[in-house]
Each structure stands twice: as C-alpha cells, then as structure tokens.
Amino acid sequence: MRSDSITSAQNPKIKTLLELQEKSKTRRKEGLFVVEGRRELLHCIEAGYEPYSIFFCPEIICGKDLEEIVQAAGNCSFFEIPQHLYDKVAYRGGTEGVIAELRCKEMTLEALELKENPLVVVLEAVEKPGNLGAVLRSADKILLPGVGAFEDAVKKLRQSHMDEMVYEAVREGKPLMGICLGMQLLFDESCEYGIHKGLGFVSGKIASLAEDLGESPLKVPHIGWNSLKIVKDDPLFQYVKDGEYVYYVHSFYGKDCEASTLATSEYGLSVTGVVRQGLVWGTQFHPEKSGDTGLRLLKAFGEL
C-alpha cells in the first residue's frame, strides 16, 4: 500500500473532509459521504459503495485490521495522519483509527425493483404540490421522506394541505412509510427547538440525542452504519435479518414509543430504528442509503 502523509489541519484534503462531514448532516456533496471505523467501511464496500479517500492513524489501526481495509478498498487514495489530527476529523470519539470518503450509488426505482408497482415517492412535493392530491389518490402506497428541521417540515405539510391528503390516504387503507425526518413527522410531537405537534400516527415524542446522551463521548449527529436489532417481527422485515447494518444521519430520535417499535440500534442508548402503527411505518435510518439491506426493506414495503 502506498500512502501520503498529512500532518497539518490546514491541508486541503483535511479541509475538504471536514466540510463534507459537516454538510453530510443534511445533504450529500457530489455523491460523497463519510464513514468512520473499520467495520462500517468494510460493510460499505461490501454493499457496493466506492472508496474515494481513506484517512488512517497508524497509532490506532495497523497490522491485519489495516491490511483488510487495503485489500477491500482496491485502487483508492490512502492518507496517513497522526493522532492529534485524527482526533480533529473523527466523529465517534477518536477510537476507530480510520475515516473514509465514499461515493454513493445512484438509487432509482429500477434499482429498487419497484418501477412496476404503483408506488409514489413524494420528493419535494411540498414545494410543488400541484396535482399532488390526484397523484396520492392514484397511489397504492406512499413514502414520506424528509431532511431538515421538524418545525419547517410540518409547517409546509400543513400549509400545502399535504397533511390532509396523507390522513385521507391512510384512512383509505394505503400503506405509508416515513423515512428519517419523515418518520419523526409521524409522532405526536417533537422537542426539536421548541414543542411542535406532529401528524400523530405514532404515540411518543421526538427527543434530542445530545441531551439524552449526556456526557457520552459519542458525537451528534449520529452518522454512519449501525446494526439493526429486530424486536418485533413484521412483514417489512421479510427480506431483512436481525443484525444487518443500516445507515443513519440524525440528531433527534423517537422516544416513549415502545408499543410501536419494531427495531432499534445502539448508540450510547437505544435508538428507535423502525416503528409501526397500523398501516403506518417509519424508519429513522435511510433505506435508500443502506445498500442491499435498504433495497430489500423497500422491496418488502412495495409488496405490502
């Protein structure tokens, strides 16, 4: 393995990594995202994501663990960085020893094997409501994704009357699944920068990870791959096994919702990963960013 040595935080590569890491809290930049840790990196590569740059600290990771990464990563750029610099770019307490930039795979309906199903993916619908009512009424199933702040999202839903359309669709027996912020909108309320009323499909509230983690060294937002612990069997998991890895990017999480919780992940506390109430499902993680596991979960939703 050939690697370049970086010793300064002013190095353009480090600046780019920090910028990407910051922006990945809300969006991807040029198809790149960041993961930390040998296990998460290897899982991403196995899922088909392409390593772009890998930064490693030889004081933390070496020998067989590093060699395993080198063999799996193939032809990508490696950068050796000292402990003090690694601590600046690490977001999981600085104990993993490796952090990497990877390229996202393009997710299409064809890739999800859902193109032939009457499934509507509502993207930017609140900005362009137009004929949304007619589209939702013609759909058999609905995905409600979301990125950003709870208050802004729920206001846009109500101002566009999209909330009424969603309630109507669920009353008519159409399966609904919220993703990330979309899942949080399903709850009774959120404590994100104030108290805000949600759609009320799931009993519970959205709480701050940072506040509940307290003095934990774990960084917030929770960004990266984490294993899924299935606590209740469900048709949504017909193609997914307990312990598979999924991709999270969030600073708030579902709480006091044990009756509706289907799966969790550990991140210093039990993070609600999947919820269900009737024909309404929600995932805190991003299935569309979770490689083959996420595709299989979306496939199962398409077959409900």
C-alpha positions, -999 to +999 in steps of 0.1 A: +000+000+000+013+035-009+000+063+013+007+100+016+014+116+049-006+146+062+005+165+093-014+197+092-051+205+097-047+232+070-041+206+043-067+209+016-076+172+019-085+176+056-104+208+050-125+190+023-131+161+047-143+184+075-165+203+050-180+171+037-186+157+071-204+190+082-225+190+050-234+153+053-255+162+083-282+175+060-272+165+024-247+147+003-220+166-016-212+155-051-223+120-043-198+116-014-203+107+022-182+099+053-180+068+074-157+061+104-144+027+116-131-005+100-163-024+103-185+003+088-161+009+060-159-028+051-196-030+052-200-001+028-175-016+004-193-049+005-226-031-002-211-017-034-200+018-023-168+030-039-140+042-015-127+076-027-102+086+001-092+068+032-075+085+062-059+063+088-040+068+121-012+041+124-012+047+162-047+033+164-051+009+134-024-013+119-015-049+111-042-072+100-070-047+105-054-022+082-044-048+057-080-060+055-091-025+045-063-022+019-074-054+002-110-045+002-106-009-009-086-016-041-073+014-060-081+044-039-061+071-021-047+064+014-036+092+037-016+086+069-025+111+097-011+115+132-033+110+164-038+147+171-051+153+135-073+122+135-089+135+167-100+166+147-117+147+119-131+118+139-168+120+150-171+088+171-147+096+199-114+091+180-111+054+188-117+038+154-085+048+136-099+051+101-123+075+084-132+074+047-150+092+019-171+070-003-192+076-034-230+069-032-247+045-056-275+060-077-308+048-063-336+045-089-370+029-090-355+003-114-328-004-088-354-007-061-373-032-083-404-011-077-410+006-110-438-018-119-455-012-086-479+017-082-456+033-056-453+071-053-421+085-039-430+121-027-399+142-033-401+180-029-439+177-031-445+204-005-427+229-028-446+217-059-480+205-046-497+210-080-516+178-087-503+160-056-538+152-044-546+133-076-512+116-075-517+104-039-553+093-046-540+071-075-512+056-055-513+023-036-485+031-013-468+063-001-432+071+010-428+103+031-391+112+031-377+143+048-344+161+056-341+192+077-359+207+107-392+192+121-409+226+126-403+237+090-414+204+075-446+201+095-455+237+086-450+231+049-471+199+052-500+219+067-497+250+046-498+228+014-527+207+029-505+177+022-512+165+058-549+162+049-540+142+019-518+118+039-546+114+066-571+106+038-547+081+022-542+062+055-580+062+062-584+046+028-560+018+038-529+028+019-496+018+035-475+048+044-438+048+053-419+078+067-381+080+063-357+098+087-375+132+093-405+117+076-406+091+104-403+118+130-433+136+115-454+106+122-451+111+160-473+131+184-448+158+189-412+169+186-389+187+211-366+200+183-360+236+192-394+240+209-425+218+211-441+211+178-472+189+170-466+161+146-491+140+125-500+119+155-499+084+138-474+071+164-477+077+201-444+092+215-422+121+210-390+131+192-362+139+216-326+153+214-299+127+211-273+151+225-294+158+257-301+121+263-265+110+257-254+134+283-216+132+289-211+104+264-181+109+240-203+099+211-208+126+186-241+141+175-254+139+148-254+101+148-238+095+113-229+061+099-238+024+097-253+007+127-267-028+132-305-032+134-320-052+163-354-065+153-376-066+185-409-075+168-414-095+136-431-077+107-437-082+070-414-052+064-385-075+075-394-104+053-361-099+033-340-084+062-323-103+091-316-093+126-282-077+129-280-063+094-265-028+090-283+004+080-273+040+075-282+068+099-279+106+098-299+123+126-297+144+158-331+136+172-349+103+177-382+086+186-388+081+223-415+067+246-428+047+217-422+011+229-456-001+218-449+008+182-412+000+180-402-028+156-364-024+156-337-004+174-300+003+171-275+011+199-257+044+200-250+050+237-287+044+242-315+025+224-322+045+192-357+038+177-349+024+142-383+013+129-419+019+141-453+008+130-488+018+139-515+001+118-506+007+081-481+034+090-444+025+092-414+047+098-376+042+096-351+066+113-323+053+091-322+059+053-331+027+034-320+044+001-285+049+016-283+014+033-271-006+004-286-040-004-303-042+031-322-010+024-332-021-011-346-053+004-366-034+030-380-011+004-388-041-018-408-056+011-427-023+015-435-023-022-450-058-018-473-050+012 
